[in-house]
């Protein structure tokens, strides 16, 4: 049976709808949203726009709450990006500028290159990572599904490297700074 959206007279004023607008010029980024961001080659900025997603920086406060999905933008220098990790949900990437390598597999051995407005959807539980494969600073859009997408699954080697760089995850999955090992 086909389901249709209910027709309602629900309406918002411009002022009310402005609460659902996140202007990029007002966004604050985090350069420590994940445990890998201090490890050489994985430095990047994360802009959480809708919902907290799976980021691990408890100080991030997106302007728009999640409603079944989370949306973030990533800015990265050439050659830098996210280490291999997994999610409990599907993750979608769309480059906004530059060229991005999306890699996956137990050891990241498979890869595709995306150009602006190309889209890839990585299934849940698949180990994945990404890096700016271009020659200039680039931006990419990332969408993670679900109201609560859980926490990132990191290989033990990445947790060890993060600890050596002075970051650990506490029992709630949030980043904590510690003396580098």
Backbone as numpy.savetxt, mean C-alpha at the origin, in Angstrom:
# Nx Ny Nz CAx CAy CAz Cx Cy Cz
-30.74 -14.56 -9.69 -31.58 -13.38 -9.69 -30.68 -12.14 -9.69
-30.99 -11.18 -10.53 -30.24 -9.93 -10.62 -30.65 -9.03 -9.47
-29.66 -8.42 -8.81 -29.96 -7.46 -7.75 -29.66 -6.06 -8.26
-30.53 -5.14 -7.94 -30.36 -3.76 -8.33 -30.16 -2.91 -7.09
-29.42 -1.82 -7.26 -29.27 -0.88 -6.15 -30.61 -0.24 -5.87
-30.88 -0.03 -4.59 -32.13 0.61 -4.19 -32.08 2.08 -4.59
-33.15 2.57 -5.15 -33.27 3.99 -5.49 -33.75 4.71 -4.22
-32.96 5.69 -3.79 -33.32 6.41 -2.57 -33.28 7.91 -2.83
-33.77 8.65 -1.87 -33.68 10.10 -1.96 -32.54 10.62 -1.08
-31.64 9.72 -0.71 -30.48 10.11 0.08 -29.68 11.14 -0.69
-29.34 12.23 -0.03 -28.62 13.30 -0.69 -27.65 13.94 0.31
-26.62 14.57 -0.20 -25.62 15.23 0.63 -25.47 16.67 0.17
-25.21 17.55 1.09 -24.85 18.91 0.72 -23.41 18.89 0.22
-22.98 19.95 -0.43 -21.59 20.05 -0.87 -20.67 19.96 0.34
-21.03 20.62 1.42 -20.20 20.58 2.63 -20.09 19.16 3.18
-21.20 18.42 3.19 -21.16 17.04 3.66 -20.31 16.16 2.75
-20.43 16.35 1.44 -19.65 15.55 0.50 -18.16 15.88 0.59
-17.82 17.12 0.96 -16.41 17.50 1.11 -15.70 16.62 2.14
-16.45 16.05 3.09 -15.83 15.13 4.07 -15.34 13.85 3.41
-15.80 13.60 2.20 -15.39 12.43 1.44 -14.41 12.77 0.33
-13.82 13.95 0.41 -12.84 14.39 -0.58 -11.47 14.43 0.10
-10.49 13.81 -0.51 -9.11 13.86 -0.01 -8.28 14.57 -1.08
-7.94 15.79 -0.82 -7.15 16.57 -1.77 -5.68 16.21 -1.61
-5.05 15.85 -2.73 -3.67 15.37 -2.66 -2.74 16.39 -2.02
-2.95 17.67 -2.27 -2.08 18.71 -1.69 -2.13 18.71 -0.17
-3.17 18.15 0.42 -3.31 18.10 1.88 -2.84 16.78 2.48
-2.47 15.82 1.64 -2.11 14.49 2.14 -0.71 14.50 2.77
-0.58 13.77 3.85 0.71 13.56 4.49 1.14 12.12 4.20
2.39 11.95 3.87 2.87 10.62 3.56 3.66 10.07 4.74
3.89 8.77 4.69 4.74 8.11 5.67 5.88 7.44 4.93
7.09 7.65 5.41 8.23 6.93 4.84 8.60 5.75 5.72
7.71 5.45 6.68 7.91 4.28 7.54 6.60 3.52 7.73
5.85 3.39 6.65 4.56 2.72 6.72 4.68 1.21 6.87
5.85 0.66 6.53 6.06 -0.79 6.59 7.47 -1.09 7.11
7.68 -2.30 7.60 8.98 -2.62 8.19 10.12 -2.64 7.20
9.82 -2.74 5.91 10.91 -2.79 4.93 11.38 -1.42 4.46
10.73 -0.33 4.87 11.04 0.99 4.30 12.39 1.57 4.72
13.05 0.98 5.69 14.40 1.43 6.06 15.49 0.55 5.48
15.09 -0.47 4.79 16.06 -1.39 4.21 16.42 -0.86 2.83
17.71 -0.70 2.54 18.11 -0.16 1.24 17.41 -0.87 0.08
16.88 -0.05 -0.82 16.16 -0.55 -1.97 14.66 -0.58 -1.79
14.19 -0.38 -0.56 12.75 -0.44 -0.29 12.20 0.87 0.26
12.99 1.94 0.21 12.52 3.23 0.68 11.43 3.74 -0.26
10.36 4.28 0.31 9.26 4.84 -0.47 8.34 5.61 0.46
7.47 6.41 -0.13 6.46 7.14 0.63 5.10 6.52 0.35
4.29 6.40 1.39 2.93 5.88 1.26 1.96 6.98 1.66
0.97 7.22 0.82 -0.11 8.15 1.11 -1.37 7.31 1.30
-1.84 7.16 2.53 -3.10 6.43 2.77 -4.25 7.41 2.55
-5.03 7.17 1.52 -6.09 8.09 1.12 -7.45 7.65 1.68
-7.79 6.38 1.47 -9.04 5.82 2.00 -8.68 4.62 2.86
-9.01 4.66 4.13 -8.73 3.56 5.05 -7.24 3.39 5.32
-6.94 2.65 6.38 -5.55 2.40 6.76 -4.91 1.29 5.95
-5.71 0.49 5.27 -5.14 -0.61 4.50 -4.36 -1.55 5.38
-3.20 -1.96 4.91 -2.37 -2.89 5.66 -1.12 -2.22 6.21
-1.05 -0.88 6.12 0.15 -0.19 6.57 0.37 -0.41 8.07
1.62 -0.28 8.50 2.01 -0.62 9.87 2.40 0.60 10.70
2.18 1.81 10.17 2.48 3.05 10.87 1.20 3.53 11.55
1.09 3.33 12.86 -0.13 3.66 13.60 -0.43 5.15 13.59
0.53 5.99 13.26 0.28 7.44 13.25 -0.43 7.90 11.98
-0.52 7.04 10.98 -1.22 7.42 9.74 -2.71 7.52 10.01
-3.32 8.59 9.56 -4.75 8.81 9.73 -5.35 9.28 8.40
-5.81 8.33 7.58 -6.41 8.73 6.30 -7.63 9.61 6.52
-7.85 10.51 5.59 -8.96 11.45 5.69 -10.31 10.76 5.51
-10.35 9.73 4.66 -11.61 9.06 4.35 -11.57 7.65 4.94
-12.57 7.27 5.76 -12.57 5.92 6.32 -12.83 4.86 5.26
-12.40 3.64 5.53 -12.60 2.53 4.60 -14.07 2.16 4.51
-14.50 1.81 3.31 -15.83 1.26 3.07 -15.66 0.10 2.09
-15.16 -1.01 2.58 -14.93 -2.24 1.83 -13.67 -2.24 0.97
-12.88 -1.16 0.98 -11.60 -1.16 0.30 -10.73 -0.05 0.88
-9.45 -0.13 0.59 -8.46 0.85 1.03 -7.69 1.31 -0.20
-7.41 2.60 -0.27 -6.72 3.15 -1.42 -5.52 3.96 -0.93
-4.38 3.71 -1.55 -3.15 4.42 -1.19 -2.41 4.78 -2.47
-1.50 5.73 -2.35 -0.59 6.05 -3.44 0.82 5.86 -2.92
1.68 5.42 -3.80 3.07 5.15 -3.45 3.95 6.02 -4.34
4.91 6.70 -3.72 5.89 7.47 -4.49 7.25 6.86 -4.20
7.99 6.59 -5.28 9.26 5.91 -5.10 10.28 6.41 -6.11
11.53 6.40 -5.68 12.65 6.73 -6.55 12.97 5.51 -7.43
13.69 5.72 -8.53 14.05 4.59 -9.39 14.75 3.45 -8.62
14.33 2.23 -8.93 14.95 1.05 -8.33 14.44 0.71 -6.95
13.56 1.51 -6.38 13.08 1.27 -5.01 11.62 0.87 -5.02
11.22 0.13 -4.00 9.83 -0.32 -3.89 9.67 -1.28 -2.73
8.63 -2.06 -2.74 8.29 -2.95 -1.64 8.95 -4.32 -1.79
9.40 -4.86 -0.68 9.95 -6.21 -0.63 8.82 -7.23 -0.78
9.19 -8.48 -1.01 8.20 -9.56 -1.09 7.38 -9.60 0.18
6.07 -9.73 0.01 5.14 -9.82 1.14 3.85 -10.45 0.63
2.94 -10.74 1.53 1.64 -11.28 1.13 0.53 -10.59 1.90
-0.69 -10.75 1.40 -1.88 -10.16 2.03 -2.97 -11.21 2.12
-3.91 -10.96 3.03 -5.09 -11.81 3.16 -6.17 -11.42 2.16
-5.89 -10.38 1.37 -6.86 -9.89 0.39 -6.18 -9.69 -0.95
-6.99 -9.49 -1.95 -6.53 -9.12 -3.27 -5.89 -7.72 -3.18
-4.89 -7.46 -4.02 -4.26 -6.14 -4.08 -4.15 -5.74 -5.55
-4.53 -4.51 -5.84 -4.54 -4.00 -7.20 -3.54 -2.86 -7.30
-2.74 -2.84 -8.36 -1.77 -1.77 -8.60 -2.05 -1.14 -9.96
-1.92 0.20 -10.01 -2.03 0.94 -11.26 -1.03 2.09 -11.25
0.02 2.00 -12.08 0.96 3.12 -12.15 0.26 4.40 -12.62
0.57 5.49 -11.96 0.08 6.80 -12.38 1.14 7.52 -13.20
2.39 7.18 -12.94 3.51 7.72 -13.72 4.65 6.71 -13.68
5.52 6.79 -14.66 6.68 5.91 -14.70 6.36 4.49 -15.10
7.36 3.64 -14.92 7.24 2.20 -15.20 7.46 1.48 -13.87
6.65 0.48 -13.60 6.73 -0.27 -12.35 6.84 -1.76 -12.63
7.75 -2.42 -11.94 7.86 -3.87 -11.99 7.04 -4.43 -10.84
6.14 -5.34 -11.16 5.38 -6.07 -10.14 5.93 -7.49 -10.21
6.46 -7.97 -9.08 7.05 -9.31 -9.09 6.35 -10.16 -8.05
6.38 -11.47 -8.26 5.69 -12.39 -7.38 6.34 -13.76 -7.43
5.82 -14.63 -6.57 6.35 -15.98 -6.46 7.06 -16.12 -5.12
7.32 -17.34 -4.69 7.96 -17.55 -3.39 9.26 -16.76 -3.22
9.99 -16.57 -4.33 11.24 -15.81 -4.27 11.23 -14.59 -5.18
10.05 -14.18 -5.64 9.93 -13.03 -6.51 10.50 -13.25 -7.89
10.46 -14.49 -8.36 11.12 -14.85 -9.62 10.31 -14.50 -10.88
9.04 -14.14 -10.73 8.22 -13.78 -11.89 7.95 -12.28 -11.85
7.82 -11.67 -13.06 7.70 -10.21 -13.09 6.97 -9.75 -14.34
6.19 -8.68 -14.19 5.63 -7.95 -15.32 5.95 -6.48 -15.13
6.09 -5.76 -16.23 6.32 -4.32 -16.18 5.01 -3.63 -16.56
4.59 -2.69 -15.72 3.38 -1.91 -15.98 3.75 -0.48 -16.32
3.00 0.10 -17.22 3.15 1.50 -17.60 1.92 2.25 -17.09
1.91 3.59 -17.16 0.77 4.33 -16.62 -0.58 3.80 -17.11
-1.46 3.61 -16.15 -2.85 3.18 -16.30 -3.01 1.70 -16.62
-1.92 0.94 -16.73 -2.03 -0.51 -16.75 -2.48 -0.94 -15.35
-3.14 -2.06 -15.24 -3.63 -2.53 -13.94 -3.31 -4.01 -13.78
-2.87 -4.36 -12.57 -2.70 -5.78 -12.22 -3.43 -6.02 -10.90
-4.06 -7.18 -10.80 -4.71 -7.61 -9.58 -3.99 -8.85 -9.08
-3.38 -8.75 -7.91 -2.62 -9.87 -7.34 -3.53 -10.61 -6.36
-3.75 -11.90 -6.57 -4.64 -12.66 -5.69 -4.12 -12.75 -4.25
-5.04 -13.02 -3.34 -4.67 -13.16 -1.94 -3.66 -14.28 -1.75
-2.84 -14.14 -0.73 -1.82 -15.10 -0.30 -0.61 -15.24 -1.24
-0.63 -14.58 -2.40 0.50 -14.66 -3.32 1.59 -13.70 -2.83
2.82 -14.20 -2.69 3.94 -13.32 -2.34 4.16 -12.37 -3.50
4.22 -11.04 -3.17 4.37 -10.05 -4.21 5.21 -8.90 -3.71
5.74 -8.14 -4.64 6.48 -6.92 -4.34 6.45 -6.05 -5.57
7.02 -4.86 -5.46 7.06 -3.96 -6.60 8.24 -3.02 -6.47
8.64 -2.46 -7.62 9.70 -1.45 -7.60 9.52 -0.52 -8.79
9.99 0.68 -8.62 10.00 1.66 -9.70 11.04 1.20 -10.71
10.60 0.79 -11.89 11.50 0.27 -12.92 11.90 1.35 -13.92
11.53 2.60 -13.64 11.86 3.70 -14.53 13.11 4.43 -14.09
13.33 5.59 -14.70 14.53 6.38 -14.41 14.21 7.67 -13.66
12.94 7.87 -13.27 12.53 9.07 -12.54 11.62 8.68 -11.38
11.46 9.58 -10.42 10.50 9.38 -9.34 9.14 9.10 -9.96
8.41 8.12 -9.42 7.13 7.72 -10.01 6.08 7.48 -8.92
4.82 7.52 -9.35 3.68 7.31 -8.45 2.87 6.11 -8.94
2.32 5.37 -7.96 1.47 4.23 -8.28 0.31 4.20 -7.30
-0.86 3.82 -7.79 -2.06 3.66 -7.00 -2.14 2.21 -6.54
-2.53 1.99 -5.28 -2.70 0.64 -4.75 -4.05 0.56 -4.04
-4.78 -0.52 -4.31 -6.07 -0.75 -3.67 -6.02 -2.13 -3.01
-6.44 -2.17 -1.75 -6.51 -3.42 -0.99 -7.97 -3.59 -0.58
-8.50 -4.80 -0.74 -9.90 -5.06 -0.46 -10.21 -5.27 1.01
-11.50 -5.15 1.34 -12.01 -5.47 2.67 -11.97 -4.33 3.65
-12.92 -4.35 4.60 -12.90 -3.37 5.68 -11.69 -3.56 6.57
-11.33 -4.81 6.84 -10.15 -5.13 7.64 -9.31 -6.13 6.84
-8.34 -5.62 6.08 -7.55 -6.52 5.25 -6.47 -7.28 6.00
-6.46 -7.18 7.31 -5.45 -7.90 8.09 -4.10 -7.21 8.03
-3.07 -7.94 8.34 -1.71 -7.41 8.36 -0.89 -8.05 7.26
0.21 -7.41 6.94 1.12 -7.91 5.91 1.82 -9.16 6.41
1.97 -10.14 5.53 2.77 -11.32 5.82 4.18 -11.10 5.30
5.15 -11.02 6.21 6.56 -10.79 5.85 7.37 -12.06 6.05
8.26 -12.39 5.12 9.16 -13.52 5.35 10.07 -13.22 6.55
10.51 -14.26 7.23 11.38 -14.10 8.40 12.63 -13.31 8.05
13.17 -13.50 6.85 14.39 -12.78 6.45 14.15 -11.28 6.41
12.95 -10.84 6.01 12.63 -9.41 5.96 12.45 -8.86 7.38
11.84 -9.64 8.26 11.70 -9.20 9.65 13.08 -9.05 10.29
13.99 -9.96 9.99 15.36 -9.87 10.52 16.08 -8.64 9.99
15.93 -8.38 8.69 16.58 -7.21 8.09 16.00 -5.91 8.66
14.69 -5.89 8.90 14.06 -4.71 9.48 14.57 -4.50 10.91
14.69 -5.57 11.67 15.21 -5.47 13.04 16.62 -4.91 13.02
17.43 -5.34 12.09 18.79 -4.82 11.96 18.79 -3.33 11.62
17.72 -2.87 10.94 17.60 -1.46 10.57 16.89 -0.64 11.65
16.46 -1.29 12.75 15.86 -0.57 13.86 14.35 -0.54 13.90
13.67 -1.46 13.19 12.21 -1.52 13.21 11.73 -2.93 13.52
10.72 -3.01 14.37 10.04 -4.28 14.65 8.54 -4.03 14.61
7.77 -5.09 14.59 6.32 -5.00 14.70 5.93 -5.42 16.11
5.06 -4.62 16.76 4.59 -5.00 18.10 3.49 -6.06 17.97
2.90 -6.45 19.09 1.90 -7.52 19.09 0.63 -7.14 18.32
0.38 -5.84 18.11 -0.77 -5.41 17.31 -0.41 -5.25 15.83
0.86 -5.48 15.47 1.28 -5.35 14.09 1.70 -3.95 13.69
1.94 -3.07 14.69 2.36 -1.71 14.41 3.87 -1.58 14.55
4.45 -0.67 13.76 5.89 -0.45 13.81 6.34 0.13 15.13
7.48 -0.34 15.60 8.13 0.21 16.77 9.60 0.37 16.44
10.15 1.51 16.83 11.58 1.73 16.63 12.34 1.10 17.79
13.45 0.46 17.46 14.33 -0.14 18.45 15.76 0.19 18.05
16.68 -0.04 18.95 18.08 0.16 18.60 18.45 -0.83 17.51
19.10 -0.35 16.43 19.48 -1.28 15.36 20.33 -2.43 15.90
20.07 -3.61 15.37 20.80 -4.80 15.84 22.19 -4.86 15.25
